[in-house]
Amino acid sequence: MRNIGARRLPLAPKDNPFYIGASSKDGGRSRRRSAIRRNCSARADRDRAELAPSLNTLDFDKKPEETRVVVAMSGGVDSSVVAGLLKQQGYDVLGITLQLYDHGAAVHRAGSCCAGQDIDDARRVCETLGIPHYVLDYEKRFRETVINPFAESYVAGETPIPCVSCNQTVKFADLLATAKELGADALATGHYIRSGPNPSPENPGRRALFRPADADRDQSYFLFATTQEQIDYLRFPLGGLPKAETRRLAEEMGLVVAKKADSQDICFVPQGKYSDVITKLKPNAALAGEIVHLDGRVLGTHEGILHFTIGQRRGIGIATGEPLYVVFLDARSRRVIVGPKEALETHRVYLRDVNWLGDETLAEAASGKGFACYAKVRSTRAPAPAVLHVDATGTYVDLTVGEAGIAPGQACALYSAPGDNARVFGGGFIERSEREPSAEACLKALLASPVAA
């Protein structure tokens, strides 16, 4: 903006924004006055816009160099690029890596995170970017809040999602608190999800979550449990970028992790063998039991329900001449219950530990006829039409199009729409599901029947 009262060189007519030309004809004076008024009005609008507070790229009303940001650095390409982008934009950036576990083979396994090699990679990235780097030992906390509950859930016949627990506790609770103690204005991560001002006028000053631009990298399913207070403090700079662009930026920045493999969903499970981890943590969990058909026939035996998952077909260990699938894991009686594929079809799921991010209360939004929305019961699926209900029986979601093989312990994330602009309304963990009526009746009868000692 030009300072009108300051001394400056005169502008040539063609360069002067106030120059409107001369007129010797009658009426020219009136036209000039109108043009001057228009130009003055436009100039005033520009002055007001320039004098008004402007937000930086993280939506803070201050200069980037006055904004401190802690970046959660796992040692992978995504969080490294986040740190690099914020540094380039002039923010006061601190990198923090959490040492979460030391699992021998996992330390050097491609796709692991937050262990030996990854910590070293994060350190090297911070050296390249010229930002401070700190390592915090959270192994005990991670074991207590993520690994042990994962093992207990698996033994109970569920299919847990430890990444959600990690975000709930270690990353978005403990690390967030640490960032605040360091005087940071925000905690930034490399998750592919977007956040921005809440579009509802009923919630001024609050932020909301939205699906990312790159649907193939959408991590909103794993972030459904993020609370409103956490959302207001968190920032996700990669939400508008495709993964290919992230890697290109890493190459451009000269980061050592530019071609590093992406981390896996369950970082602490060496070679992806869940049963090995469960057996190590709970040596007595692998108890033998029966493999039972939905119709009550005993088809064989197994060496522990921890070796099975809902929807599994291969490796069940029985041959009947018909394709059979794992329909239910009865942890109480150690039975693996199998049946035909149609017995997996599910149209209703009951939720526990619901995190609601809508503008109304959950009861207001979902009572009566329910809340029309879209739901994901698997991270790789697109949101599908659903209706959320709250009544005396609990909180449940009716899936317009049924899903096969839904297991307790999985998540159900809720959205406003199916596309990449969809707002995230939160969600919950699946406590139980209801199958096709005849299969549900058979299962209930089987579970109510006595089990031979």
C-alpha positions in Angstrom: 0.0 0.0 0.0 1.3 3.5 -0.9 1.6 5.9 2.0 -0.3 8.9 0.6 1.4 11.4 3.0 4.9 10.3 2.1 7.2 12.0 -0.5 7.3 10.0 -3.7 8.2 10.4 -7.3 5.3 11.6 -9.5 3.8 9.0 -11.7 3.4 9.3 -15.4 -0.2 9.6 -16.5 -0.4 6.1 -17.9 1.1 4.7 -14.6 -1.1 6.8 -12.3 -4.1 4.7 -11.0 -6.0 8.0 -10.6 -5.4 9.3 -14.1 -8.6 9.3 -16.1 -7.6 11.4 -19.1 -8.8 14.9 -20.1 -11.9 16.0 -21.8 -12.7 19.4 -23.4 -16.3 18.5 -24.2 -19.3 19.6 -22.2 -20.1 17.1 -19.5 -16.5 15.9 -19.1 -16.2 17.4 -15.7 -19.1 15.3 -14.4 -17.7 12.1 -15.9 -14.3 12.9 -14.3 -16.0 13.4 -10.9 -17.7 10.0 -11.2 -14.5 8.3 -12.3 -12.6 9.8 -9.4 -15.2 8.7 -6.9 -15.0 5.1 -8.3 -11.2 5.1 -8.2 -11.2 6.6 -4.7 -13.7 3.9 -3.5 -11.6 1.1 -5.1 -8.4 2.6 -3.4 -10.2 2.7 -0.1 -11.2 -0.9 -0.4 -7.6 -1.9 -1.2 -6.4 0.1 1.8 -8.9 -1.6 4.2 -8.0 -5.0 2.8 -4.3 -4.3 3.4 -4.8 -2.9 6.9 -7.1 -5.7 8.0 -5.5 -8.6 9.8 -4.3 -11.3 7.4 -4.1 -15.0 8.2 -1.0 -17.0 7.5 -1.1 -20.4 5.7 -1.9 -22.1 9.0 -4.8 -19.8 9.7 -3.1 -17.8 12.4 -3.4 -14.0 12.6 0.4 -13.5 12.8 3.5 -13.7 10.7 4.9 -17.1 10.0 8.2 -16.3 11.8 6.1 -15.4 14.9 4.3 -18.8 14.7 5.9 -21.8 16.4 4.9 -25.2 15.0 5.9 -28.6 16.3 6.1 -31.3 13.6 5.5 -34.9 14.6 8.3 -36.6 12.6 8.0 -40.4 12.2 11.1 -40.6 9.9 9.0 -41.0 6.8 8.6 -38.9 3.7 5.3 -37.3 4.6 6.1 -35.7 8.0 9.5 -34.8 6.6 8.0 -32.8 3.7 5.6 -31.1 6.2 8.6 -29.9 8.2 10.3 -28.7 4.9 7.2 -26.8 3.7 6.7 -25.0 7.0 10.4 -24.1 7.1 10.3 -22.7 3.6 7.2 -20.7 4.5 9.2 -19.0 7.4 7.6 -20.7 10.4 9.5 -21.4 13.7 9.7 -25.2 13.3 10.6 -27.8 15.8 10.8 -31.5 14.9 9.9 -34.1 17.5 10.2 -37.9 17.0 8.7 -40.4 19.5 10.6 -43.6 20.1 7.7 -46.0 20.5 9.1 -49.4 20.5 12.2 -51.6 19.8 11.1 -54.7 18.2 14.3 -56.2 16.9 13.6 -57.1 13.3 11.1 -54.2 13.1 13.8 -51.7 13.7 15.2 -52.1 10.2 12.1 -53.4 8.5 10.9 -51.4 5.5 7.6 -49.8 6.4 8.2 -49.5 10.1 8.1 -46.2 11.9 9.2 -44.6 15.1 12.0 -47.1 15.7 15.9 -47.1 15.3 16.4 -46.3 11.6 13.4 -44.0 11.4 14.6 -41.9 14.3 18.0 -41.5 12.6 16.2 -40.6 9.3 14.2 -37.9 11.1 17.4 -36.5 12.6 19.1 -36.3 9.2 16.1 -34.6 7.7 16.1 -31.9 10.4 19.8 -31.4 9.9 19.2 -30.8 6.1 16.4 -28.4 6.9 18.3 -26.6 9.7 15.6 -27.1 12.4 16.0 -28.4 15.9 15.1 -32.1 16.5 14.2 -33.8 19.7 13.6 -37.5 20.5 11.2 -38.4 23.3 11.1 -41.9 24.8 7.5 -43.0 24.8 8.0 -46.8 24.8 6.3 -47.4 28.1 3.4 -45.2 27.3 3.0 -46.8 23.8 3.0 -50.3 25.3 0.4 -49.4 28.0 -2.0 -47.5 25.7 -1.6 -49.2 22.3 0.2 -52.5 22.3 -1.4 -54.1 25.4 -4.9 -53.0 24.5 -4.3 -54.4 21.0 -3.4 -57.8 22.4 -6.4 -57.9 24.8 -8.8 -56.9 22.0 -7.4 -59.5 19.6 -7.7 -62.3 22.2 -11.3 -61.2 22.8 -12.1 -62.0 19.2 -12.0 -58.5 17.9 -10.1 -56.9 15.0 -8.5 -53.8 16.7 -7.1 -50.8 14.9 -4.0 -49.7 17.0 -3.3 -46.7 14.8 -6.5 -45.1 16.1 -5.4 -45.7 19.7 -2.0 -44.3 18.9 -3.5 -41.1 17.5 -6.0 -40.9 20.5 -3.4 -41.2 23.2 0.3 -40.9 22.3 0.2 -38.5 19.3 -2.8 -36.3 19.8 -2.8 -36.3 23.6 0.7 -36.7 25.0 2.6 -35.1 22.1 0.1 -32.4 21.7 0.5 -31.5 25.4 4.3 -31.4 24.9 3.9 -29.1 22.0 1.8 -26.7 24.1 4.5 -26.8 26.8 7.0 -25.8 24.2 5.0 -22.7 23.4 3.9 -24.0 20.0 0.8 -22.5 18.3 0.1 -25.8 16.5 1.1 -29.5 16.1 1.5 -30.4 12.5 1.5 -34.0 11.1 2.0 -35.7 7.8 -1.5 -37.3 7.7 -3.5 -37.0 4.5 -6.6 -35.2 5.8 -7.7 -31.6 5.6 -8.7 -29.2 8.3 -10.2 -25.7 8.1 -12.6 -23.3 9.7 -15.9 -24.9 10.6 -18.4 -23.9 7.8 -21.2 -23.7 10.3 -22.0 -20.2 11.6 -23.1 -21.9 14.8 -19.4 -22.7 15.6 -17.3 -19.6 14.9 -13.6 -20.0 15.7 -13.7 -23.8 15.6 -12.2 -26.1 13.0 -13.5 -29.1 11.2 -12.0 -32.1 9.4 -12.4 -33.0 5.7 -11.3 -35.8 3.5 -8.1 -35.1 1.5 -7.6 -34.3 -2.1 -5.8 -37.6 -2.7 -8.6 -40.2 -2.0 -6.1 -43.1 -2.4 -4.2 -41.7 0.7 -7.2 -40.8 2.7 -6.4 -41.3 6.4 -9.6 -39.8 7.8 -10.8 -43.3 8.8 -8.0 -43.5 11.3 -8.6 -40.0 12.7 -12.3 -40.3 13.4 -11.6 -40.2 17.2 -9.8 -36.8 17.0 -11.6 -34.5 19.5 -12.7 -31.0 18.8 -10.1 -29.5 21.0 -7.4 -31.5 19.2 -8.7 -30.5 15.8 -8.5 -26.8 16.8 -4.8 -27.2 17.6 -3.7 -29.6 14.8 -2.7 -28.8 11.3 -2.4 -31.1 8.2 -0.4 -29.4 5.5 -0.5 -32.4 3.1 -4.3 -32.5 2.9 -4.4 -30.8 -0.4 -1.5 -32.6 -2.1 -1.3 -35.9 -4.0 1.3 -38.4 -2.7 3.3 -38.1 -5.9 3.7 -34.3 -5.3 4.8 -35.0 -1.8 7.6 -37.2 -3.0 8.6 -34.7 -5.7 8.9 -32.0 -3.0 11.0 -34.3 -0.9 13.4 -34.8 -3.9 13.4 -31.1 -4.5 14.3 -30.4 -0.9 17.1 -33.0 -1.0 15.7 -35.1 1.8 17.2 -38.5 2.4 13.7 -40.1 2.8 12.4 -39.0 -0.6 12.2 -42.7 -1.8 11.6 -44.4 1.5 8.9 -46.9 1.7 5.6 -45.9 3.3 4.9 -47.0 6.9 2.6 -49.9 7.4 -0.8 -49.8 9.3 0.5 -51.7 12.3 4.1 -50.5 12.7 5.0 -52.7 15.8 4.2 -56.0 14.2 7.3 -57.6 12.7 6.7 -59.3 9.3 2.9 -58.5 9.8 2.4 -61.6 12.0 -0.2 -60.6 14.6 -0.2 -64.0 16.2 3.5 -63.8 17.0 3.0 -60.5 18.9 -0.1 -61.8 20.8 1.7 -65.0 21.8 4.6 -63.1 23.1 2.5 -60.7 25.1 -0.1 -63.3 26.2 1.5 -66.8 26.2 -1.7 -68.5 27.4 -3.9 -66.9 24.8 -3.5 -69.6 22.1 -6.0 -72.0 23.6 -7.5 -74.8 21.4 -11.2 -75.0 20.6 -13.8 -76.1 18.2 -14.7 -75.0 14.7 -18.5 -75.0 14.5 -20.9 -74.5 11.6 -23.8 -72.0 12.1 -26.2 -74.9 12.0 -24.5 -76.4 15.1 -22.2 -79.1 13.5 -18.7 -79.4 14.9 -16.4 -79.5 11.9 -13.0 -79.7 13.6 -10.7 -78.1 16.0 -8.2 -75.1 16.0 -5.2 -74.0 18.0 -6.5 -70.5 19.1 -9.0 -67.9 17.8 -6.1 -65.4 17.5 -5.2 -67.2 14.3 -8.5 -66.2 12.7 -10.3 -63.1 11.5 -14.0 -62.4 10.5 -14.4 -63.0 6.8 -11.5 -65.4 6.5 -11.9 -68.2 4.0 -8.4 -69.7 3.5 -6.4 -71.5 6.1 -9.4 -72.4 8.3 -8.2 -76.0 8.5 -11.3 -77.9 7.4 -12.6 -79.5 4.2 -16.3 -79.8 3.7 -16.8 -79.5 0.0 -18.5 -76.1 0.3 -16.8 -72.7 0.7 -17.0 -71.6 4.3 -16.0 -68.3 6.0 -15.3 -67.3 9.5 -18.6 -65.6 10.7 -17.9 -65.1 14.4 -15.2 -65.6 17.0 -16.7 -66.8 20.3 -13.9 -65.9 22.7 -15.9 -67.0 25.7 -16.2 -70.7 24.6 -13.1 -70.5 22.2 -15.2 -71.4 19.2 -14.6 -70.4 15.6 -18.0 -70.2 14.0 -18.2 -70.6 10.2 -20.8 -70.4 7.6 -21.7 -69.5 4.0 -20.7 -66.2 2.4 -24.2 -64.7 2.7 -23.9 -65.1 6.5 -21.3 -62.3 6.5 -23.7 -59.7 5.1 -24.2 -56.9 7.6 -26.6 -54.0 7.5 -26.4 -52.6 11.0 -23.5 -51.9 13.4 -23.7 -50.8 17.0 -21.0 -48.4 18.1 -19.1 -47.7 21.4 -16.8 -44.9 22.3 -18.5 -42.6 19.8 -16.7 -39.3 19.0 -19.2 -36.9 17.5 -18.0 -33.9 15.5 -21.3 -32.6 14.2 -22.7 -29.1 14.9 -25.6 -30.4 17.0 -25.3 -32.8 19.9 -25.4 -36.4 19.0 -28.8 -36.9 20.6 -30.2 -33.9 18.7 -28.8 -35.0 15.3 -29.5 -38.8 15.5 -32.7 -39.2 17.4 -36.1 -39.8 15.7 -35.6 -40.7 12.1 -31.9 -40.6 12.5 -29.1 -38.6 10.8 -28.5 -39.3 7.1 -24.8 -39.5 6.4 -22.1 -41.7 4.7 -20.1 -44.3 6.5 -16.8 -46.2 6.1 -16.3 -49.5 7.9 -13.0 -50.2 6.1 -10.2 -47.7 5.4 -10.0 -48.7 1.8 -13.7 -48.3 1.0 -15.4 -45.1 -0.2 -18.0 -43.7 2.2 -21.4 -45.3 1.5 -25.0 -44.1 2.3 -26.0 -44.7 5.9 -28.2 -43.5 8.7 -27.0 -42.9 12.3 -29.4 -43.6 15.1 -29.5 -43.0 18.9 -32.2 -44.6 21.0 -32.6 -46.8 24.1 -30.7 -49.7 22.5 -27.6 -47.6 21.9 -25.9 -45.8 19.0 -26.0 -47.7 15.7 -25.6 -47.2 12.0 -27.8 -48.6 9.3 -25.9 -49.3 6.2 -28.0 -48.8 3.1 -25.8 -51.1 1.1 -24.7 -54.1 3.2 -21.0 -54.8 4.0 -19.5 -58.3 4.3 -17.2 -59.4 7.1 -17.5 -56.6 9.6 -15.8 -57.4 12.8 -16.0 -56.0 16.4 -13.1 -53.6 17.1 -13.1 -52.1 13.7 -14.0 -48.4 13.2 -17.0 -46.9 11.6 -16.2 -43.3 10.4 -19.0 -40.9 9.4 -19.0 -38.3 6.7 -21.2 -35.6 5.1 -20.8 -36.9 1.6 -18.9 -39.5 -0.5 -16.5 -37.1 -2.2 -13.1 -35.6 -1.4 -14.8 -32.5 0.0 -16.7 -34.5 2.6 -16.7 -33.3 6.2 -15.7 -35.8 8.9 -18.4 -36.2 11.5 -16.5 -38.6 13.7 -17.5 -42.1 14.4 -17.0 -45.0 16.8 -15.7 -48.5 17.3 -17.9 -51.4 16.2 -19.2 -53.2 19.3 -21.4 -55.7 17.5 -23.2 -56.1 14.2 -26.4 -57.6 12.9 -26.3 -59.9 10.0 -29.0 -61.2 7.5 -32.0 -62.2 9.7 -31.7 -66.0 9.2 -27.9 -66.0 9.9 -28.4 -63.7 12.9 -31.1 -66.1 14.3 -28.8 -69.1 13.9 -25.8 -67.3 15.5 -27.9 -66.2 18.5 -29.2 -69.8 19.0 -25.7 -71.2 18.8 -24.3 -68.7 21.3 -27.1 -69.5 23.7 -26.5 -73.2 23.6 -24.3 -74.9 26.2 -20.7 -75.8 25.3 -19.3 -79.2 26.1 -16.5 -79.1 28.7 
